[in-house]
Amino acid sequence: MAVAPSSDEDHLKRRSNRGVTLAESLLVVTVMLVMGAVTLPHLLGMLQLRRLEAASADWTRVLQSARHWSFTLNTPVRLEVKTTSPACLLLHTGARDGCSGCVTPACHGDAKLLASTALLPTDLSASSNSVSLAWNPADRTVTPTGTIKLELPDGRAIHHVVNLAGRLRTCSPSGLVWGITPC
């Protein structure tokens, strides 16, 4: 003969089928919020680093093309370093300050724009010890030499160093950017 379950057993079965309690839901939400609070700064830092690396790749492209354009056109090529917001690089023929404007680059006189970088994101800053560099194909030199720096607010930076022969070296001070040679 089968025995009918007691009312206590019925109560336990019904309770286990009800689902998640409010306390359990609050516990899960709290754990998720704590995990988000711990990981969010790390994720934002990674996003900033990716912006720095992307900007550096764009600036490297223009810096490397300066030497190429100088030899291809057999004429001096000038790089204008614009460090005020929004920052950019302008590569052109013609005289110093022959091209201006990062948002809409414009050239005047005999200057011709050859290349430019995208606008630098607002969380990055740019600085340089020289505002204008000239590649001269006749003697295969750059005057003056210079270092162009891209930096995040937390101090992570990438430096682009142009030597006298017009060659580019990219490095990171104190090795703070993984994968980039320390300066």
Buried (B, 14 or more C-beta within 10 A) or exposed (E): EEEEEEEEEEEEEEEEEEEEEEEEEEEEEEEEEEEEEEEEEEEEEEEBBEBBBEBBEBBBEBBBBBBBBBBEEEBBBBBBBBBEEBBBBBBBBBBEBBBBBBEEBEBEEEBBBBBBBBBBBEEBBBBBEBBBBBBBBEEEBBBEBBBBBBBBEEEBBBBBBBEEEBEBEBBBBEEBBEEBEEB
